Amino acid sequence: MRLLKAAFMLIIVVDIFIILLALTILNPLLVLLFIVVSGVLKGIHNQLSVKQKLYKFYKIRSSKVRI
């Protein structure tokens, strides 16, 4: 899961770099598009993180109940 987190963080960093590049060179509409894509990727990353934490919580909780 750490590899997945690292991959998403790398994608976000690349998006920020592209946004800065787009601000200096390209059309502002492309900047808006990259911001939206970056937001969607961050949302996916947060959902995966929450699902992993919930899975660990319920796994620990269910093992304590069985004992």
LINPETA-V640603 format. One record per residue. N is the residue number from 0. RES is the residue in one small letter. PHI is phi in whole degrees, 0 to 359 (* if undefined). BURIAL is b if it has 9 or more other C-alpha atoms within 8 Angstrom, else e. D_CENTER is the distance of its C-alpha to the mean C-alpha in Angstrom with 1 decimal. Layout:
BEGIN
{{N | RES | PHI | BURIAL | D_CENTER} {N | RES | PHI | BURIAL | D_CENTER}}
END
This chain:
BEGIN
{{0 | m | * | e | 12.3} {1 | r | 296 | e | 12.1} {2 | l | 295 | e | 12.2} {3 | l | 295 | e | 9.2} {4 | k | 298 | b | 7.3} {5 | a | 297 | e | 9.3} {6 | a | 295 | e | 8.7} {7 | f | 293 | b | 5.1} {8 | m | 295 | e | 6.5} {9 | l | 296 | e | 9.5} {10 | i | 298 | e | 8.3} {11 | i | 294 | b | 7.3} {12 | v | 296 | e | 10.7} {13 | v | 296 | e | 12.4} {14 | d | 298 | b | 11.6} {15 | i | 297 | b | 13.0} {16 | f | 298 | e | 15.9} {17 | i | 295 | b | 16.5} {18 | i | 297 | b | 16.6} {19 | l | 298 | e | 19.1} {20 | l | 296 | b | 21.1} {21 | a | 293 | b | 21.2} {22 | l | 297 | b | 22.5} {23 | t | 272 | e | 25.3} {24 | i | 245 | e | 26.2} {25 | l | 258 | b | 25.1} {26 | n | 290 | e | 25.3} {27 | p | 300 | e | 23.5} {28 | l | 295 | e | 22.5} {29 | l | 292 | b | 20.4} {30 | v | 298 | b | 18.7} {31 | l | 299 | e | 18.0} {32 | l | 298 | e | 16.6} {33 | f | 294 | b | 14.2} {34 | i | 295 | b | 13.1} {35 | v | 296 | e | 12.6} {36 | v | 298 | e | 10.7} {37 | s | 297 | b | 8.3} {38 | g | 296 | e | 8.2} {39 | v | 296 | e | 7.8} {40 | l | 296 | b | 4.8} {41 | k | 294 | b | 3.3} {42 | g | 297 | e | 5.6} {43 | i | 297 | e | 5.1} {44 | h | 299 | b | 2.7} {45 | n | 296 | e | 5.5} {46 | q | 297 | e | 8.0} {47 | l | 295 | e | 8.0} {48 | s | 295 | e | 8.5} {49 | v | 295 | e | 11.1} {50 | k | 298 | e | 12.7} {51 | q | 294 | e | 13.2} {52 | k | 294 | e | 14.7} {53 | l | 295 | e | 16.9} {54 | y | 299 | e | 18.0} {55 | k | 297 | e | 19.1} {56 | f | 299 | e | 20.8} {57 | y | 289 | e | 22.7} {58 | k | 294 | e | 23.6} {59 | i | 294 | e | 25.1} {60 | r | 294 | e | 26.8} {61 | s | 290 | e | 28.3} {62 | s | 289 | e | 29.7} {63 | k | 288 | e | 31.4} {64 | v | 290 | e | 32.9} {65 | r | 292 | e | 34.4} {66 | i | 283 | e | 36.1}}
END
